[in-house]
Amino acid sequence: MMARAGQYSDPHDADDDKTAQAAFAALLEDSAEDLYESAPCGYLSTLMDGTIAKINSTLLGWLGLARSDVVGRLRFTDLLTVGGKLYHETHFAPLLRMQGQISGIALEIKQAGGGRMPVLVSSVVKHGTTGEPLLIRTTVFDARDRRAYEEELLRRQQSAEEARRQAEADRARLQDTFAVLQQSLLPDTLPELPGAEAAAHYHTASPDRLGGDFYDVFPLDGKRFGFFLGDVCGKGPQAAALTSLTRYTLRAAALHDPDPVSALTTLNKVLHERYSAGGDPRYCTAVFGTIDPDPDAGRLTVHLASGGHPPAVVLRADGTAAYLPTPGGLLVGVLPAAPFTDASTTLGPGDTLLLYTDGLTEARTGKDRTSLYGDEALLAFAATQAGRPPHAVIEALGGLLTGFGDGLDDDTALLAIGVPSSDDQTSEDRTSSTR
Amino acid sequence: MDVVRRNNVTVTGNPQGRTVVLAHGFGCDQNMWRLTVPALADDHRVVLFDYVGAGRSDASAFSEDRYASLDGYAQDVVEVCEALDLRDAVFVGHSVSAMIGVLAADRAPERIGALVMVAPSPRYIDDDGYRGGFGADDIEELLGSLESNYLGWSAAMAPVIMGNADRPELGDELRNSFCATDPDMARVFARTTFLSDSREDLKRVRVPTLVLDCTQDVIAPREVGAYVNRSIPGSTLVTLDATGHCPHLSAPEATNEALTEFLAGLK
């Protein structure tokens, strides 16, 4: 309502009332015909075979067609794109027949200028008094903005889907890379030991992460063999780099001077120089040793040293098991000079030396996974295996690891070296490695 | 594998009568035959089913590989026939199902003894000397229409549609469900259907065959119906006075009459 300046405006102002009534009257005088023709949506009625019997001006305007070109001449499907026709025939028409109505179907109408206009179409079937279908009434709504928005959403959904697929492929590729890298840090096979046998097992805690445990057995000078097993700090690529450096340093050092304490001392120097100088101290624990087989006597001498690593277990043919203590050895790589402790033992027929990483002894056990497996349990388990050849001991320990289930959350390396007793199969084809 | 469950197989009609298998085409499900079943039920045993990916079939059995060719759908038909141990059945296929029936009859001749092809087309896309009515672009456009019309399909509705065949209280919610399909599976079926070329397969048909086409059908025009009739030795062509691609819905009386007459004439 308008209020003229300088006059009081009254809600019951006579002029204002007149204006409102005039507007209302104009609305009432709006004929049904005009409501139909100029509606803000397209209207059309067709016979049951789709022939257009009636169409409003709004829709004709959108189509760019004259009424005389359409009524009685075209079918509803003639207004649609070819894809829309297919959709109409396979979905729209049968559903309309079965349900008597259908609403909100997205189609495109062809415009005379060659353009296409996205629309939303709804139809109902009008039935005669006896229930027979007479004609189809259809409304057509302009859906240009909506369709643009939907397409935007669809595009985003597709690009999100594409990104997800890409991420999955990347992850798979990364896992493959990890697996290859991991294998490069472990020996493919263990060498044959005259009159003796070696067996190993490696458990990776997660396919996504490179493990930090390592082991190897290798020939030294035609008679003796070197071996090592250890655990670097951390996990992932940094740990893998450290493992690689450790492994090749130990192998090279052993060729130069196979004395276990000397080999670990060299490794200590290399790691300390490589990492501590850069302010990123990294270290490992390791057992390094040499094997001196005496096949004629049916035994071998083991000489080993430990740098902060859990002590080896010796399983004897008489059914006992005991730790081979190497007290006081420091972590390798922490200090510029570190003391390492060495020890020796002789293995006769039926004796086996077992090396392991702390993934085994620190496996969480018990119902609520709060206790650790521990050194004592390991010793007791080892005693049950005493007298058996290395591959059998490793197999039994592999079963033990599997039994830990999700309680085994760290990488675990196992290495057993021994002299099979004469009742066991000879070592020739018994050197084995499992991962 | 439970084929009956997988393909939502329904058996109705007269158990003593000859078996008629009604196979829906691309777009909807076995409900398409609702006006056909009553005309057959007195004298025939009627078998209905949904292809995997359509209607209330077991969507978990869907495999893009298997259903990327009509052979996969034909295998569905053969397996349904085997599950019910059908012998000498009459296979009535609408649209693409007509061609699926041709393939199935070739694979399992002892199970399918006659074919009725409703609005068939052995190839939808134009080719040298052959007019199927469509170009390859048109098929892409249809796939676009499928993407913009989920027809009541959504992740939330899927379990309702798939699992509640007979709960009328869900009627309103189930609007459009006869044609509701997982859009990904619908896309595969659409591609398989509209890019197929089964013209060579027609020559191998050896069973009595009725071809039904319509006077006005944009998907399977009359010249295509005539082509099918020409290609199948000894087949009968009946053109129904019907508009659209679904005469069994738009002209049920004429369709049923042609169908029952053909059935009565079989040995």
Contacts between the chains, C-beta under 8 A, distances in Angstrom:
chain1	res1	chain2	res2	distance
A	48	B	243	7.8
A	48	B	250	7.2
A	49	B	216	6.9
A	49	B	243	3.7
A	49	B	244	7.6
A	49	B	250	7.8
A	50	B	243	6.0
A	50	B	244	7.1
A	75	B	216	7.9
A	75	B	243	7.6
A	77	B	218	6.1
A	81	B	141	5.9
A	82	B	134	6.6
A	82	B	135	7.8
A	82	B	137	8.0
A	82	B	138	4.0
A	82	B	141	6.0
A	82	B	142	7.9
A	83	B	138	5.8
A	83	B	139	7.7
A	83	B	140	7.3
A	83	B	141	2.5
A	83	B	142	4.2
A	83	B	143	7.6
A	83	B	144	6.0
A	83	B	145	5.1
A	84	B	141	7.4
A	84	B	145	6.0
A	85	B	218	5.2
A	85	B	219	7.9
A	86	B	134	7.7
A	86	B	138	7.0
A	86	B	139	7.9
A	86	B	141	7.8
A	86	B	142	4.3
A	86	B	145	7.3
A	86	B	194	7.6
A	86	B	218	7.9
A	86	B	219	6.6
A	87	B	142	6.0
A	87	B	145	3.9
A	87	B	146	7.1
A	87	B	149	6.8
A	89	B	27	7.9
A	89	B	217	7.8
A	89	B	218	6.1
A	89	B	219	5.1
A	89	B	244	6.2
A	89	B	245	4.0
A	89	B	246	7.4
A	90	B	25	7.3
A	90	B	26	5.6
A	90	B	27	3.2
A	90	B	28	7.5
A	90	B	95	7.7
A	90	B	179	8.0
A	90	B	219	7.5
A	90	B	245	7.0
A	91	B	27	5.0
A	91	B	28	7.0
A	91	B	149	7.1
A	91	B	151	6.5
A	91	B	179	4.8
A	93	B	244	5.3
A	93	B	245	7.2
A	93	B	246	6.3
A	93	B	249	7.6
A	93	B	250	7.5
A	94	B	27	6.5
A	94	B	28	5.2
A	94	B	32	6.0
A	94	B	178	7.5
A	94	B	179	6.7
A	94	B	246	5.1
A	94	B	249	5.6
A	95	B	28	7.3
A	95	B	151	7.6
A	95	B	176	6.1
A	95	B	178	6.4
A	95	B	179	5.3
A	97	B	246	7.0
A	97	B	249	4.2
A	97	B	250	6.4
A	98	B	31	6.2
A	98	B	32	7.8
A	98	B	34	6.9
A	98	B	178	5.7
A	98	B	249	6.9
A	99	B	175	6.7
A	99	B	176	7.5
A	99	B	178	7.8
A	102	B	176	7.1
A	105	B	149	5.7
A	105	B	151	7.8
A	106	B	145	7.3
A	106	B	148	4.1
A	106	B	149	5.3
A	107	B	145	7.0
A	147	B	148	7.3
A	150	B	148	6.7
A	154	B	147	6.8
